Amino acid sequence: MKFNAMIPTPFRRRFCVCLLLCVAALCAHAEPRRTVRTHDEAPEAIDTAVVMDNVQVTAIKQGLTLHNRPVAASVVGRETIERRGVTAIKELSQLVPNFHIPDYGSRMTSSVYVRGLGARIDQPVMGLNVDNVPYLSKDDYDFDLADIERIEVLRGPQSTLYGRNTMGGVMNIYTLSPLAYEGTRLGAEYASGNTLRLRASTYHRPSPRTGVSLAARFMHGDGFFTNEYTGRTCDWERSGGARMRLQFRPDERWSIDNTLAFGMLRQGGYPYASAATGRIAYNDPCGYRRTTLNDGLTIRYAADGWEIASITSYQYSDDRMTLDQDFLPESYFTLTQAKQDHGLTEDIVVRSRGEGRYGWLVGAFGFYRHRSMQAPVLFKEDGLEHLIADKAEQYTGLRPHFASDRMALDSDFRNPAWGAALYHESQLRLGRFDLSAGLRIDYERTRLCYLSSTDIDCTFGDGRITPFTERGTLHKSFVQLLPKAAAVYRIDDGNSLYASVAKGYKAGGFNTQMFSEVLQNSVMERMGVYWNRHYDIDRVVAYKPEKSWNFEVGSHFAFADGRIRGEATLFYILCRDQQLTVFPEGQTTGRMMTNAGRTRSRGGELSVQALVAHRLDLRLSYGFTHATFAEFRSGNADYAGKRIPYAPRHTAAAVAEYTVSVGRSWLDGIVLSVDGRGVGPIEWNEANSLRQKFYALAGCAIRFEQRHGSLSLWCRNLTQTRYDVFYFESIGNAFLQRGRPREWGVTLTINLQHNER
């Protein structure tokens, strides 16, 4: 099939118009001959290094550079983000070793797996900070990236400095600063699946100490997978957003930075195929929508020998998920889950300045989050017939008769939570050794107020079952001490060895998605049907915190005048009460978080970047994880020695870029690139009886670069590899989500009035 045959005429016309306008603007701003960056430039230009300048010092907690810190860190700079076409954090999967974010059927499900740790629902294993502001909900992790200066992925527990839900690490995203960049940026992309992306941003400095920027984005995509029942694609998407940033430096000591971001998302759902038939076919509507608003204010003051920073944020999220929860052509049951989140955070950090022998950092953090959620499950005719009536008749010999072919199980929740923490870290330099130790005390209090009801109306034998309601309040409090100690031996400026030990922590919580099953169980009990166990709401709904000890040794290295640099790491993790997403046995409607007894994870990571043969840039990364249950019993099954599900054993990536210098006014150079990514095997269940084998995806691109922009032609999954990214069960049926097929695309970027400082 020809590429343009896949593009509907209206979008083809619009895109061609945008392309012509952008090319005209590019030519109009063309300047005299300029050559592209060659590999003769300083090694600091490589994306593995964090380059600071005298205007924008953005890293508040971990210092100015990560290369000599006792942490496994991957830093992806703006050049790599643009050349690799990274539009979301999940697209860094496999490029960062032992870092895996599968592309599930919804942007709500932002599951992060790192070093054998991770879970699909509730608390994340890695934290996310955007311009130093922590995101409280992982449901908001998956958003489109635009004008990103760099992304830092720190692996291993960062709980001492960053607190809860960072036991696997932390992702730090820094957006482009209007004090470091001036100009207007335009972008357009068209790709397979009738995918169109547009973005525009402008950066200005009204005065030498004031910067302001505005950025907007839009995305439209028809999707790749067809629901055979409706004959339409089920994974379509529409999204857009805007960001305004204001920076003010009144003098050399003070700085004020405020970022306001707004986003909207509308998605279809979900490309879940029956594992038995391989067909995507369900009859009830599915979809996800989300509206977000975030505002972060950072105020910093630098004194002689010390500095203080205050990071304040307000976060709002309103989303709604609609599911045909049985994912079958029959009418069993549907779920509509609507959430509204309000969050406030405050982080105060005081640290020493200068290059003295002793350095220190102290901080205080507090947050408040209020979540309200409505999650009604609607049983339809097939669900009433087979999940309730058949079971009642099987156990009692009597068959209920319902007054309607619909029955609602309504759940209404209020989940306020708040927490506070104090933390400290000291650093001591003794010759070639850098020693550090830190401690954090973290307290969290969470409450769940639930109101569950059903409108059941049925006759059963000589009696009648009428609507009923269950309500209550559950409380949980968590206190954790989170220590960390590390030592670095600096061989020279570019090479070092380190060892560290740290405690990690994920907060506990409540299984709100289990309340439909709790209500279903109550209905069956009123019919005289008792399952294998009587439901204790507190025991079924609540789950405990997850805790780990991480032991790590590693090396940061650079040689051949900095043309080869990278890092190597070995780790060993002992985890207690690891949080796992499981599917209750039988024909049930929920999924739940449970705690495994003990797990072990061990492995290694290697990242290398090399500038070869003057114009050839190679980047390699590999991660290996052997994560198993040391102690975990579920019912009559003992899973000791089994691999932890959903966490890949291997992640690997290789990227080669070759730059051809042209040196014309209209074209600086051409960049040719090929890449390969691999992941797997991935176990789909605790018994390790189902798995996705290791698979590899190949890609390629050709990029034409000029000072004022670039044009890229690219392809992903070049070999049309068939693979699955997700497995789950519903009412005893198994489903798989397929990975994306081959994708082609063209991306155009324009930089007008370019002026970097």
N, C-alpha and C positions, 0 to 999 in steps of 0.2 A: 504494500500500500504506500502511495506517495505521501510524503510528510504534509504537504499543503492540502491533501484530500481530507486529512483528519481535522482541519481547522474550519469551523463554520464561517461563512462569508462575512457576517457582521463583525466578528472579532478579527478576522483577517484584515479587513479594511481599516479598522481602528488601529490595529497594531502597525500596519504599514504607514499610516499617517504619522503616528508617534515616532516611528523609526526615522522617517524622512525629516521630521522636524528636528529630532535630536542630532542627526548627522549634519544637517545644515548648521545647527548651533555649534557643533564641534568644529566644523570647517571654518566658521566665522571667527572662532577664537583661537585658531591655530597660530602658533608662534614660530619663530625661527628654529632651525634644526636643533634637536636635543636628543641625546642618546639615553637609552634605558639604563637602569641600574645594572651594573655588572658585578661579578663576584670579586672584583678588586676592591670593592668598598669595604668599610670596616665590618668586622664580624658582628658588631652590636646591631647592625641593621637586620640581622636574622631574627625571625619571629620567636625563636626560643629564648631570646633575651628580652628583659623588660628595660626599655630605654626611658629614662626620666629626663625632664628638662627643667629649666628654671621657672616655668610657668605653672605646670600642672603636676603636682605630686598627689597621686590619687590613692595609693595603698596606705590605709590608716593603721591596720593592725599588724600585717606580716612584714613590714619593712619595705625598703625601696627596691630590693631585688630578691628573687627567689633562688638564684643560682647557687648561693652559698648557704642556704637555709636547710635544716634537717627535715626536708619534706620532699615527697615525690610530686612534682608539679609539672604540668604541661601548660605552656603559654602560647596561645594562638593569636597572632597579631592581625592587624587590619588587612595586610597584603594577602595572607593566607586565607582569611575569611572571604575576601572578594574573589580570589582566584579559584578557590574550591567551591564557591557558590553556597556557602553556609548561610541558611536563612532561619535556622532554629537550632537550639542546643542539641537536640537529638541527632543532628547531622554530624556531630563530632564523634558519634559512636565509632569505635574501632580505630579512629585516628589517635585517640588517647588510649593507652593500654589499660586493659581490665576495666574499661568504662563502656557501659552498654545501656542505651536508652532505646528500646524497641519502638517502632512506629505502630502503636496500637490503633484501634479503630476510632479513637477520639482524642482530641487535644486535652481532654479532662484527665485521661489516664496517662500521666507523665511518670512512668515507673523507671527508676534509676537503679541499675545493678552495678556494683563495684566490689571487686575482690570477694565475690561470693555472698555479699550482703545486698539486701533490697527486698521490697515488697510492692505488690501492685496497688494496694489501697491504703488509705489513711496516712500514717506518718512516713515522710521520706527518709532515705538513708543518707542523702546528701543535701546540704543547705544551698540556697541560691541567694546571692546578693547582687543587686544592680546599682552601680554607683554607691556602694557601701551600705545600701538599704536592704535588710533581710526580708525575703518573701515568707510569709507565715504559712501559706497553703500551697502544697505541691500541685493542686488542681490548676494553678495559674502559672506553672513553670513553662508550659509549651506555648510560646508566642513568637511572632515573627521578629527577627533581628534586623535592625537597620542602623547604619552609621555606627558600627561598633569599633572602638579603638583596640580592644583586646579582650580575650576571655582567658581566665586562669582556672584550671582544674587542678585542685589540690586533693590528692588521694591519701587516705589514712585519716584517723580521727583528728578533727579540728575542734573538738568539744571544749577545750580549755579556753580558747579565745572566742569561739562562735556559739558554743552552747548546744542546746538540744537539737537532735535530728541532723547532726553533722558527723556521726560516727564513721561514715564512709568517706567523708571529705566535704569539700565546699566548692561551689562554682561561683567565681567572681566575674561579673560582666561590667566593663567600663565603656560608656558611650563617648562619642567624639566631643571634645570640649570646644566651645566657641572662643576660648582664650588661646587655644593652640592651633585652631584652623579657621580660616575665613574663606567664604565662597558659597557657591550654590551647587548642590549635587542633584542630579536627575538620574533615574534608572527605569528601565523597562525590560521585561522578560516575557517571552512566550515559550511554552513547553508542552509536552504531551499531556493528554488529559484536558486539552483546551484550557491550560493554566496560564493566566495572565497576572503578572505582578507589576505594579507601578509604585514608584516612590519619588519623593521630592523633599529636599531639605535646604535650608539656608542658614548660614552662620555669619554673624556680624559682631564687630567691636565698635560700639558707639563712642567709646573712649578707651584709652590704653588699659584701664583697669576694669572695664565692664564688657561682658560678652553675653550675647543672647542668640539662641538658635530655635528654629521651628522645623519640625520634620513630620511628614505624613506618608502613609503607605496604604495600599489597596491590593487585595488579592482575590482572584476569582478562579475556580477550578471545577470542572465537571466530574472529576473522579475517574477511576480506572475499573471498578468492579460493578457488575450489573446484578441487581436482585431479579432473579428469573421470575419471581411471582408478579412483580410490577412491570418488569421490562425496562426499568430505569436504573441509572447508576445510583449506588447507595452511599458513596463516599465523596459527594460533592462538598465544596467549601466556599464560603464568602467571608472575608475578614478585612478589617481596616483599623487604622489607629493614628494617633498623633502624639507628639512629644514636644514639650516646650522646656527649654533649659535656660536658666539665668545664673550667671556667675559674676561675682563682684569682689574685687580686691581693693578695699579702701586704702590699705597701706601694705607694707612688707610683712606685717604680723597677722593681719586679719584676712580671712577669706570666707565668703558666703556662696553657697551653691544650692540651688533649688531646681528640682526636676519634677515636672507634672506630666504624667502619661495617661492616655486614654486608649482603650481598645475595645473592639466589638468583633464577635465571631459568630458565624452561623455554619453549622455542619450537618450533613446527613449522616447516617450511620446504618449499619456497621457491616463491613465486609466479612462476616462470619459464615464460613461454609461448614456444612455438616461433615464430620469426619467420616461418616459412613458412605455418603453419596458424593461428596465433593462439590455439592451445589449450594449456592447462596439463594435461599428461597424462604422468605417470611412475609406474612400478610399484613401485619400492623406497622404503623409508621414508627420510624426511629430518627433521632436527631439530637443535636446538642447546640446550645447557644450560650454565650457568655459575654458579659459586659464588665469591664474592669476600669478602675480609676485609682491611680497611685500618685502620691505626692511625697517626695523626700527632701528634707532640708538638712544640709550639713554646714555647720559653722565651726571654723577652726581658728585657733589663736596660737601663735608661735612666740614663745618667750626665749630668753637666753638660757639654753640648757634643757628646756622642756617645752612641750606643746600639749594642748587640750583640744579635743574634737567632740562635738555634740551631733549625733545623727538621729533625727526625728522623722517619723513617717506615719502617714495615714494610708490605709489600704482598704479598698472596697471591691467586692466581687459579687456579681449576681449571675447565677447560671441555672440552666434547666436542662436536664437530660430526660429524653423520652425513649423507652425501650420496648420492643417486642421481646419480652424477656425469655420466651421459649425459643425464638428464632426458627420457628417452624411455620409451614403454611396453615397449620391449624390454629384455632383461637384458644390458647391456654390462659395466658395472663400477660399483662403489660405493667410497666412501671413508669411513673413520672416523678422524678426527683428534682426539686427546686431548692436552691440554697441561696442565702444572702449572708455574706461575711463582711464584718467591720473589724478592722484591726488597727491598733496603735502600738508603736514601738519607740523606745528611747534607749540610746546607747551613748554613754559618756566614756571617752577614752583619754587617759592622760599618760604620756610617755616621755622618756628622756630623748634628748637630741644630741647629736655630735658623735664622734668616733672614739669616745673614751673606752676604758677597759670594762666598765660596768654599765649596762643598760637595763632599763626597767620599763614596765607597762602595767598600769592598773586600770580597771574599768568596772562599770556598773551597767547592767542591762535590765530592762523591764518591758513587758508586753501585756496587752489585753486584747483578746479576740472574742467577738460574740458571733456565733453562727446560729441562724434559724433555718430549719429545713422541713420541708413537707415531702413525704415519700409515699404516696398512695399506690398500692398494688391492686389492679383490677382483674379479678378472676372472671373469665369469659366461659362460654358454654362448654368447650372441651376441657377446660381446667376444672370446672365444677363437676363434670361428668366423670373424669378419669382420676383426678387428684384427690377428690373429696368423696363423691358418691360411691365410686367403686371401692375405695378403701373402707368406708363405713360398712358397706355391705359385706366385704370380705371378713371383717373382724366381728360384726354383730349379727349378720344375716338380715339386717334391715336396710332399706335404701331410702335416703332422704329425698324429699321432693321440694325443690326450691320454687319460691314464688316468682323469681325472675331468673333470666339466664345470665345475670351479672351479679357479682358480689365484690364490694370494695373493702380492702383492708387498709385503712387510713392510718398514717403515722405522722405526728407533728412533734418536732424536737426543738428544744432550745439548749444550746451548748456553749455557755460562757466559759472562758478559761483565762487565767492570768498567771504570770510568772515573774520571777526576779532572780538576778544573779549578781555575784561579785567575783571578779577574777583578777589574777596577777600573773605576770611572767617576768623572770629575771634572766639576764644574759651576762656572762662573764667571759672575758677574753684572756686566756693564759698562753702567751706565745702563739703557737699554731693551733691551739685548741680553742673552740668556742663552746662553752657550756651553757645550757639553758634549762630552766625548770619553771613550771607553772602549775597553778591550782585554781579551780573554779568551784564555787558552791552554787548549785542550781536548784531552785524551788519552783514547782508548778502545782496549781490547783485547777481542777476541771470539774464541771458539773453537767449532768445530762438530765434535763426535764423532758419527759416523754408523755404523750397523750396518744394512745392507740385505740382505734375503734373499728367496728365492722357493722355493715348494714344488713347482715344476714337475716333472712326471713325464710324459714323452711319448716316443714313438718317432718317429724322423725318418729316413727312408731305411733304411740298415743300422745306424744308431746309436740311441742313447738319450740324452736330456737329462734330467739329474737335478737335484735341488735344489742351489743354490749360494748363497754369501754374499759380500758385498762390505763391507769396513769401512775406515775411515780417519779422519783428523783434519785439519781445515783451520783455519788461523790467519789473522787479519787484525788489523792495528793502524792506527789513524788518529790523526793529530795535526793540529790546526787552530789558526791564529791568527785571531781574530774581532774585528776593529776596528769602531768606530762613531764618527761625528762628527756633530754637529748644532748648529744655531744657531736661536734663537728671537728674533724682534723683537716686543716687547710694545707694541702700539699704545695700549691702555688695559687696564683690568682685565678686560674681556670679550673683547678682540680681539687676535689675534696672528698672525704669519706665521712659518713655520719651513721649514727645509731640512735634509735629512739624507742621509748615505750610510752604508751598513752592509753587512757581509758576513754571509751566511746559510749554514747548513750542516745537512745531513741525513746521519746515519751510514750507512755501508755495511753489508752483511750477506750472508746466504746464502739462496738459493732452495730451501728445504726441500721445497716442493711439486713440485720437478722430479725428485725421486729415483725416483718411480714410472716416469717416462719413461726415466730412466737405466737402471733395471732392465729395462724393456721393450726398450730398445735392446740390452742385453746378451743377452737371450733371443734376439732376432732375429739377432744376430751368431753365436750358437752354431748357428743354422740356416743360416748362410751368407748372410744378408741384411744388407747394409751400406747404411745410409741415406746421404744426401748428405754427411754429415760424421761423423767418428768423435767420440764424446763424450769430451771432456776434463772430468772431473767438476769440477775446480777452476774451469775457465773457464765452464762452464755454470751452476754453482751460485752462485758468488760474484758480487757486484755492488759497484761502487765508491760512495764518498760522492758526494752531490750538493752543489754549491757555487754561490752566487749573489752578485752585487753588486746592491744595491737603492738607487736614487737617487730621492729623494722631495722634493716641495715641497707645502706645504699651508697651510691657514688654519683657525683656530678663531675663530668670530665670534659675537657677541651684540649685539643692538641692540633698539630699542623697549622700553627698560627691562627687557631680559632676556626679553621675551615671544617673541622669535624668536632662536633660537640653533642652532648646528650646526657643521659642518666641511666643508671641501672639500680634495681631495687629488689630485695628479698623481704618477704613479710610472713608473719605467722599470727593468726587471729584466733583467740579463744572467746566464744560468744555464749552467753547464757540468756535463755528466754527469747531466742530469736523469733521475731514476728513473721509469721507465714500466712499467706492467703490460702485458705482451703475451702473446699466445697463440701457441705454437710452431706452425709450419706443419704441415699434414697432419693425419692422424687420430691425434693424440697425446692424452695424458691430463692434461697439466699446464698450469700457467700460470707465468709467470716474470717477475722483475724484470730489466729491462735498463737500460742507460744510453744516453740520447741524447747526441749529441756536444755541440751547443750549442742553446739556445733563447733567445728574446727575448719579453718580456712588457711591454706598456705599456698605460696606461689611466688612468682617473680615478674618483673617488668623491665623492658628495655626500650629506650627511645634514642634514635640517632638521627642527626641531620648533618649532611656532608655536602660541601661545595666541591664538585669534582670537575676536572677538565675545563676550568674557567667559566663555562656557561651551563654546566649541568648541576642541578640541585636535586639531591636524593634525601628522602625522609622515610625512615623505617620505624615501626613501633610494633611491639609484641607483648602480650600479657598472658600469663598462665595462672589459673586458679584451680586448686583441688579443694573443693568445699564439700564437707560431708557432715551428716548427723553423727554426733558422738552419743547422744541419748535422746530418743524421741519415740514415744509410743502413742498411737492413735487408735483407740478401740482395742482390737485384738492384734493389731499389726505393730511390729517392732521395726523401725526404720534405721536403726543404728548401722552405720557404715554406708548408707545410701547417700547419693549426691543430692545436694540442695537444689530443688527445682527452680527453673527460670534464670538461674545464674550461669552464663556461658563459661565453658572450661578454657577456651582459647579466644583471644581477640588479636587480630593482626592487620596491619596496613602497610602499604608501600606506595610511595608517590615519587615519580620522576618528572622533573621539569627541565626543559632545554630552551634557552633563550637565544633567539636569533636577532642580532642587532641590525637595524635598518638605517636609523639615523637620518630620516627625512623629516621635513616640517610637518608632513601629514601622517607620518608613522614612525614611531621610535623603534619598535621592535615587535617580534612575534614570540609568544610563549607556547610551546608544545608540551602537553602533559599527558601522562597515563597514570592510572592508579588502580590498586586492587585492595579490597577489604574482605576480611574473612572473620567469621564468628561461629562458635559452636564447639562441640555438641551442647545442646540445651535440653535438660530433662524437663518433661512436662508434668510429672507427678512425683509424689514422695516415694512411691515404689520403684521408680526408674524404669517402668515398663513401656513408657512412651517418650520419644525424644525427637528433636530436630537435629539431624546430622550436621556436621561442619559444612558450611557453604561459603563460597567466595563470590564477590561481585566485582566486575571490572568496569572501569570508566575511562574516558578520554576527553580531551578538550583542546581547542586551539583558540588562543586569545591574541587579539591585535591591540597593542597598547600605544597610546599617544598621551602627551602630557595632560590633555584635557579630557581624557576618557579612555574607554576600552570597549571592544566588541568581542564576545566569547561565543563560540559554538561548542556545545558539550553533549555528552551522552553518559548515562548511568545504567548499570546492569546491562552492559553491552551484549553479553552472551545470553540474555533472556533466561537467567537462572530461576528455577522454581524453588521457592522456600516458604516456610511458615514462620510467623513471628509471635504467635499467641495461641494458647490452648486453654479451653475452659469447658466446664460441664454445666448443663442446666436440665433439671428434672430427669437426670440419668442419661441424657444425650450429650455426646462430645462434639465440640466445634473447634475449628481452626481458622485463623486469619492468615491469608496469603500475604506474602511480601509484594512490594510493588514490581511491576514488569519493567521492561526496557523503557527508558525515558530519553527523549531528545529535547534540546532547548537552545535558545539564543538569548543572550543577555547583553544589554547595552547600558553603559554607565557614562555619564557626562559630568565633568567637573568644570564649572565656570568661575572665572576670576579666582583661580586657585592661588592661595597664599598661606603657606604653612610657616609657623614661627618656631 
